[in-house]
Amino acid sequence: MHPLRESLHDELHARPSIYFDGPAHVYHFALLDDGVCIDPIIAQLEGLADRHSHGASRHGLLRIDGCPFKWERHSEFLSLTWVVPRTHQTPLWAELPEPLRGLLQTHQASIINALVVLVEDAQAALDDPAAYGFKDPAGSHVGGGDATVWSDFRLSEQGFNRILLTNRGLNAYRLGRMIRRLLEIETYRMLASLALPTAQNIGVTLQELDRSLIRLAERNAGAGNSEAKELLDALTELSARLMRCGAACRPRFSAAEAYAQIVFERIGELRESHVGGSQRLGVFIERRFKPTVRYCAATERRLDRLASGIANLGDLLQARAQVEVEEQNSEILESLNARTSTQLKIQKAVEGFSLIAISYYLVGLLKLTLEGLAALGTPFSSKVLFAVLAPLFLLTLLLLARRLKIAARH
C-alpha cells in the first residue's frame, strides 16, 4: 500500500458533523491560527473532555460536561463547536457555559467568529421572531421546508451573532448537516472579509503607484537618450514597490476568493424559500457580502493591471534602448566602412607605386644587362635591344600584376 493511502482516504471523514435531536444551543467559534496558541488550546480541550469519541491530527470529537464537542484545525484557523441541550428553564440566549467560557476568555483577541444557534422544536417555538430579540430579521424556509431559520445578524453584548432554527421535520443527521452549513456560512464569510481591510489599506498605495507610472510614461514620451538609464532605475524601483505590495496582499485575496466560493455554495445548499414577506437569509447575506468580495477582486485586478502597465513601459524602454544600440552599431559600421574604403584606396596607391618602383628598377636592370652584353661584343646595339625589350618586359609585368589581383579577389 502507498504510505499516503490511508491518510488521503480518511479525508472523506475529515469534517464530521455533530448529529443531535431536540432543542439545543450550538456554540461555534473560529480562532485565527497564529502558530502559537492553537496547540495549547487543543491540549486544554482534550484535558477537559469526559470522553474522546474520535481524534485525529486535524480534528477531534469529544464530550465536555456530557455534551458533544468538536474541534477542527484548518489552514489558518481553529473551529470549535459545542452542542448544549436546552431545557425549558434555560434562557433563550444563554451565555456560554463553563468550562469553555473560561478557556476562551484568555483568547478573545484570536476569535474572528462567535456564533450561537438556538435550535427549537416546531411545537415549542414562538411564532414571532421578535420574541427572540430580533429586529427586522431575515428568514427562510430551508431543507425543502423542513426547517425555518431567522437572524438579524446583529451582535449581542457578548459579541455573538445569533441564529434561530426551528426544526419542523429534520432528523438528527439532516439537522446536524443543516447546522454545519449555517456555521460554515458565517465562519467563511468572516474569514473572507479579512481581505477587506487589506484592500482598503493598499488603495492609497495603488493610487500613488498609478500616478508614478503615469509620470514615468510621460517622461519616457519626451525624454532624450541621456535620460533612459534614469527612467529605467525609476521603473525598477516602482516595480519593486508593487511586488512588495502584491506579495503582502495576494495570499489574502486568494483566500478570500476561496472562502467566498464556499459561502455561496453553502447558501445554495440551504434550498431556501420565502417565509411570508421577509427577506430570505441567503439574499440578505449575498447583497451585503458580495460588494466586499467584488471590491477585493477589483483590487487584485488593479494590481494585475498596474503590473502589466509597468511591464509594458519596461518593454518600451527596452525597445528604445535597443534602437539606440542599433543606431550606434550602424554608426560604427559606417565608420568601419569608411576606414576600410580608405585603406583600400591607400593599398591600391601603394600597389601602384610599388609596381612603378619595381618596373623602374627592373627596367634599369634590363638596361645595365644590355649594356653589359654590348660591351662583350653583341652585334646588336644596346639601345635597339632596350627599345624592343623594354615594352615587352613592361607588358609582361602588367599582365602578371593583373593576374595576381584577380587571384587575390577569388
Secondary structure as UniProt FT lines:
FT   TURN            3..4
FT   HELIX           5..9
FT   HELIX           10..13
FT   STRAND          24..32
FT   HELIX           38..48
FT   STRAND          51..55
FT   STRAND          59..64
FT   TURN            65..66
FT   STRAND          67..73
FT   STRAND          77..85
FT   TURN            88..89
FT   TURN            92..93
FT   TURN            98..99
FT   HELIX           100..105
FT   TURN            106..107
FT   HELIX           108..110
FT   STRAND          111..121
FT   TURN            122..124
FT   HELIX           129..132
FT   STRAND          138..142
FT   TURN            143..146
FT   STRAND          147..151
FT   TURN            157..158
FT   STRAND          161..167
FT   HELIX           172..193
FT   HELIX           195..222
FT   HELIX           225..227
FT   HELIX           228..269
FT   STRAND          273..274
FT   TURN            276..277
FT   HELIX           281..375
FT   TURN            376..377
FT   HELIX           382..409
//
